[in-house]
Amino acid sequence: VNLLVISTFGIGIVYSLLETDIRAIFALYYFDLGPDVYPGFARWVVALDLILRLPGELLHQYEALVPTNPVFYKACTSG
């Protein structure tokens, strides 16, 4: 039962962090890219670029939020 609750919250947290990127990757495959010579390769490269940029973007978002409430974010990261 605990594993189910923890995994549910974990999936929710991951989705809330990555929602925009997940929707962007699905949109790549849903919409037409136009007259591209290699549409499959273009989609794959853009999706890979989105995934590779995630850690840096999340870190910059965190750095931007810390000055707003430093005690709260210190408590969250220290345990």
Secondary structure, 3 states (H helix, E strand, C coil): CHHHHHHHHHHHHHHHHHHHHHHHHHHHHHCCCCCCCCHHHHHHHHHHHHHHHHHHHHHHHHHHHHHHCHHHHHHHHHC
